[in-house]
Amino acid sequence: MLKDTEDLDWNGCWQFDQERTISGLRHDAEAARLRENEQERADYLRQAEQLDALPRLWEFGVPLTLDEYSEAVRVRRWIRHEQDIALHERWVAHYEAEGLSHTRFAQWNAEQVAELRAKYRYYWSSDGHLLLVFLRDDGALTVNSALLTPEWAEQLRRETPAFTELLTRYEDNQAAGRGHGDLPLDSTPLPGPALPGPMRLWRERIENGLRRRAAEQAQTTGPRVTPPAADSTD
């Protein structure tokens, strides 16, 4: 993101996007209920529940930094990415079960899965960091929204040592034009009854940082003073 956007209201952006997306999914679930399509209704409600596992970062009373907002957006993109793949895979399985895997719609869903996996890869580290690697049409790789240059790779290694080997392998792949190459898919599950371990650690880290800043802000500003009531005789 551009430097001149750092002072934007990231709390408001996050709240608006979250509430709009979740509200839209619940609206779609109600529409599916009216169509008496219980499978679609359950799918929409499950997607809304998974997204609702993201923390309500605007409720901590302190402004989000650009980095905190960007991290949250990556986690949401990971959830939506996995939801899209799961949806298309269910349709592929449905057509195959019906003996219709040769149809145009079955092929389209299979192509969507292949494209999502060919372009995007998400990797969770065991200590709660997320890496998004995108393969551009020109063969270049972006990692967490920045081109994979030696300088950026080194900064990421300092900030997230758990990704050191993965970043080196991606640098080698980019130099050889192999894109994602033979790197495995991440197997971290989507949120369910419980948060997956890496996502829980990410959530704790970002929430603890906001709580700490809120406490520091309260110490700096002191208790709020209620202004005296106006004199009714004036």
N, C-alpha and C positions, 0 to 999 in steps of 0.2 A: 504494500500500500504506500501511497505517497506521503511524504513527511508532513505536508501541510494539512493532512487529515487527522493528525494526532490529537487535536483538541476537540474533536467532534463528540457528541453525546453518545458514547458507545453503550451506555446503559439503556438509553431509549431505543437504539437500533436493535440491541439484543432482545429486549422485551417485545418490541413490535414484531420482529420476525418470528420469535417463539410463539407468541400468542396467536398470531395470524395463521401459522402453519398448523398448530394443534387444533385450533378452532375449525380450520378447513377440513381436516381429517375427520373430526367428529361430525361435521355437517355431512360429509360424504357417507359416514356410517349411518346416519339417520336416513339419508336418501336410499341407501341399500336396504335398510329395514323396510321402508315403504315399498320397495320393489320385491320384498320378500326374498332377498338374496342374503341368507345368513352367512355364507362363506365370506362374501365381500365385506359385510358389516363387521365380522370378527377381524378381518385383515386390517381394516381402517382403524378400529379401536386398538388393536395391538400396536400399530405404528404410532398412534397418538400416545399410548402409554410408554413406549420406548423413548420417544422424544421428550416426554414429560419427566423422564429420569434425569435430564440435564438440569443443573442447578439454576435457580431463579436469581441470577447474579445482580439484578437491579434492586434487590430487596436488602442489600447489606449497607446501604446508606453512604457508599463512597463511589466515586467515579471509577469505571473500569479503565485500565490502560489499554493501549492499542494491542499490546502483546496478549493480554488476558482475553480481550475480545476475539482476536485472531485464533487463539487456542480453542475457545469455545466453538467458533464457527467450524474449525476443522473437525472437532468431535461430532458436531451435528452433521457435517457432510459425510463423515464415516457412517453414521447411522443411516442416513438416507441412501447412501451408496449400497450398503448391505441389504437394505429393504428392497431397493430396486432389483438387485440380483435375485433375491429370494422370490420376488413376485414373478419375474420372468421364468425362473426355474420351475415354479409351480405350474405355469402354463405349459411349459415344454413337457413336463411329466404328465399333465392332463392329456395333451394331444397324443403322446406316446401310448398312454393307457387306452385311448380310444382308437389306436391304430391309425392316427392321422398325422404322424410326424413329418409327412412329406408336404403338408399343406403350406400355403403362403404364410398364414398366421403363426404356425408352429416354427417355421424357419425364421420369421422375423423375431420372435422371442428368443430363439437360440442365438441369433446374431447380436441382439442387445446384450445378452450375458457376455458373449465373447468380446464385444467392444468395451464394456465396462471393465472387464478384467485386463484387456490389452492396454488401456490408457491409464487407469488409476490403480494404485496400490496403497494400502494403509497398513502401517505397522505400529503396534503397541509395544512399548518396552515394559518390562516387569515392574519398573518403578513409576509407571503412570505418565509416560510421555507418548505422544502420537506423532508419527511421521507420515506425511502425505507426499507420495511420489507420482508425478504426472508426466506421461510421455507425450510430448508435443508432436504435431504432424511432421515437423522438420527433423525429428529424431533426437532433439535436445530434451533433457530432463529438468523439471523443476521440482524442488523439494521444499515443502512448506511455503509454497507460493513464490519462491525465488529461484533463479537459474542455478543449477548445480555447478558452481565455479569452485576452484580450489579454496578460495577465501571463505566462501559460504560453507563449504563442507567442513573446514577447520573450525569455524565458529560453532556449527552444530555439534561437532565432536566435543568442544569445550562445554557446551550447555547441556548436552545429553550424551554422556560417555557410553551409555548402553547401546547407542546406534553406531559406534565407531566402525565395527566390522561391516555392517550393512552399508554404510556410506562409502567405504572403500570399494566394496563390490559394485556399487552403483557407479562410482567414478570409472572403474575399469570397464563396465558395460557401456557407459557413454562414450568412452574413448574408442571402443571397438564397434560402436553402432549397434549394440545388442539390446538396447532398451531395458526392459525388465528382465530379459534373459532367462536364466534358470532359477531366479530367486523365488522362493516359495511364497504361497499366499499366507497371510496371517489368519490364524484360526480363532481369534478372540470372538466370543459369541456376543450377540446383541443383548442389551439389557432385558432382563426377564423379571421373575419374582425377586431376584437379587441382581445387583450390579456386578458385571465382570470385574475381577480384581484390579486390572490396570486402570479401568475407568473409575473405579471407586477411589484409587489413590490419586488420580488426576483431580477428581472432584474435591477430595479432602485438601489437596495442596492449594488449589485456587480459592476455595472457600476460607481456608486458614489465613491466606494472605489478605483477603478482604476483611476478615474479622480483625486482624492485627492493625490494618490501616484505620478501620473504624474506631478501634480503641485509642490509637494515637491521635486521631482527629478529635475525639471527645476530650482527651487530656489537654490538647492545645487550645481548644475553644472554650473549655470549661462548661459548667452547667448553664443551660438556657435560663435567662431571666425574663419572667413574665412582666410586661409593661404594666404600670398601674392603670386602673380603670379611670376613665374620664370622669371629672367632677360633674355630677348631674345638675349642679346649681349654676354652671357656666352658661 
